Each structure stands twice: as C-alpha cells, then as structure tokens.
Amino acid sequence: MSVKGLKAEWERLLGSAAPNNSRAFLEARIAYRLQELTYGGPDHETRRMLDLLADEVEGVSRRKNQIADPRNPVAGTRLIREWNGVEHTITVLKDGFEWQGRKYKSLSGIAREITGVRWNGYRFFGLQVRPREV
C-alpha cells in the first residue's frame, strides 16, 4: 500500500488526519489499531499505569495517582500478626491499609503503633524476609 493509501486508512480507522508521512509509523499504528478493534484495547487500569509510567519517564510527577507498591498484597488481603499476646489484623486496601478502623498509608506506621518503635513494615508483617548471613 502506498503512503497515500496508508494515510487514507489512518483517517478511516482513527478519524483524524495522519500526523506524518513515515511509512513505518503509519503501518505500525494502523496495525495496532486493527488489533485493538479485533481483540479489544487495554483496560482502564492498564491505560492508567502506562500513562503514569510515561509521566515518570518524562519527569512529570502525579503523586496523587502513583502506581501501588508492587510489594503490597492484593487489596482485600488480611495480614495477621501477633504481638505481645495480642492478635492484630490489617486489611490491605487499594490505597493503603486499615487497622482498628483507621486508614494508614504504610505498614511501617501500623507496626510503630503496635510496638512503639520503628519497624520496616514489610519485615514486621512477614512480607520481606531478611537474607541469611553466610
């Protein structure tokens, strides 16, 4: 297909004028659009993650919408830890943690409330194992 034909196909599939005359660009983007139409595009959460990663690469900061820490268990998971004979249950939320009806941004904050001293929250709740010394 000629570049002129690719530009016409672009306009038909994407509903706007092609941004340039690069054959490779037009072919790749048209192929992607055809796959999108055939198999469906990325879901909302995937698009959000890609936007945030692009912002990070470009140096744009959107702290409010940061991607959740990959070390965190799936939202809804319950972490149970016994400390000084008392069992503590923490619920993992999409944007933090809940303990005793209060929301926390980090496990470290909850560990500190429970013990009275600073702890690495992931270590305190058994989500991060200390490497063995050899």
Secondary structure, DSSP 8 states (H G I E B T S, - for coil): --HHHHHHHHHHHHSS--S---HHHHHHHHHHHHHHHHH----HHHHHHHHHHHHHHHT---GGG----TTS--TT-EEEEEETTEEEEEEEETTEEEETTEEES-HHHHHHHHHSS---HHHHTTSS------
